[in-house]
Amino acid sequence: MPKMRFVHRFMRFTDRLRFFFGPASSSPLDHEMTVENKALLESQQAATAAFVTVKRPDGSTYLVPKDPNDQSLR
């Protein structure tokens, strides 16, 4: 029996995975944003703007609030 090419073995393996997990779903990325998505994006951007990233001498980073009077994460 001839040796099966890697591509064919890979396709057979992914086909078996698809049998158990189902096909991958995809959605178009060029759709219009809904009102709910726009509101969520704006709230997440506002929450992100409230923090600044500080780098430690060892290279690790952490977030601190931009407001110096806010001691919640310090």
N, C-alpha and C positions, 0 to 999 in steps of 0.2 A: 504494500500500500504506500503511495507516495506521501511524503511529508507535507502537511497542510501549512500554507503560508501564515505568517503572523497576523496579517490583516484578516484573514478568514477566521482564524481562531478567536481574535478579538471581537469580531462581529458576532460570532456564535455565542461568546461569553456575554456580551451586552444584550443579545437577544434573550438569553436565559434570565438575566436580571430584569429585563423589561417584562417578562412573563410574571415575575413576582411583584414588582413595584409599579407596573403600568408605564405607559409612555410618558415622556417628559412633557409637561405643559409649558407653553410659551404664550406670552401676550405681546401685542405690539407696543413698542416704546414711543410711538409718535401720536398717541391719543391725547385728546384734550384733558386737562386736569379738571377734576370735579371741584365743586365748592368746598367739600369736606377735605379733599387733598390739599387744596391751596391754604385752607385755614391751619391744617396740621403742619404744613411746611413752614408757614410763617411763625407758628408757635415754637417749632423746633429751632428755627434760626434765631429767634429772640432768646431762647434758653441758652443756645450756644454762645451768643454774643455777651452773655452775662459772666462768662468765665475767661480766664487767661491761663495758658499753659506755662508752667515753671519747670525748668530743667535743673536737676540736681547735679553736683559734680561727678557722680558716678555714671551719669548718662540717662538715668531714669527720669520720667516726667510725671507731673501730676497737675491737676486743675485746682485753681483757687479762684474765688469770686473776685470780680473787678472792684467791687465795693469794699474799701478797706475796713469799714465798720462791721461787715458781715463776718462773723467768726464761726459760722456753722461747719465749715469743712477744715478748719485749721487745728 
